[in-house]
């Protein structure tokens, strides 16, 4: 199989109010982010996502 094309999208979604995660003390998070990757492999499409 051969990868013929790759698309990547970085999306940010605002939160209604700041979120203070325990794994990053003192730094509020104001949005959720998502990396969406789309691979095209010889007539086949595959995609995956990663919340960052």
Buried (B, 14 or more C-beta within 10 A) or exposed (E): EEEEEEEEEEEEEEEEEEEEEEEEEEEEEEEEEBEEEBBBEEEEEEEEEEEE
